[in-house]
Structure formats: C-alpha cells, structure tokens
Amino acid sequence: MENLIVYLKKQGAVKAAKVTGPNGAFISATKADGSKFTLPVGKKSQAGKLEEFNVLIAENGTAIATVNHYEETEAMVLA
C-alpha cells in the first residue's frame, strides 16, 4: 500500500481531482500530455480528502483509492 499522491506521480500524473457523482467518488488524474486516467474510491472512503488517500492494488491489478490502511497480517500457501 502506498500514498495516493506518490502512486499518481509514479504513474506520470501532474494533476489530481476527486470527482463525485450519483454513483460515488473517483479520482481523476491528468498526465502532462493531457491524457487522463481514473481510480475508483472505496465505498467507505467516499468522504476522504486527496491527501488522506492510500492506494490498494486489487488482485486483478485495479488500483483503488482508500483512506483505510491495509497490511497483510496472515498468509498461507494453498497447494
């Protein structure tokens, strides 16, 4: 898990905005060339501020913005 701002800079973003609509919030990031990409905001993190967000990478590779902090507490190899 890493800080949202750090993650966005690594992805080449130069601007970030939290956008809220009828189906919830998402983070809209703009790169220097004007292209944009988005990240969903976790359901329980909708009221968070940009500087509070972390990024959780889901198993399928999707980045999700969350104000919560997650860490692996237990793991098991399944054979």
Secondary structure, DSSP 8 states (H G I E B T S, - for coil): -EEHHHHHHHTTEEEEEEEEETTEEEEEEEETTS-EEEEEB-GGGTT--GGG-EEEE-TTS-EEEESS-----------
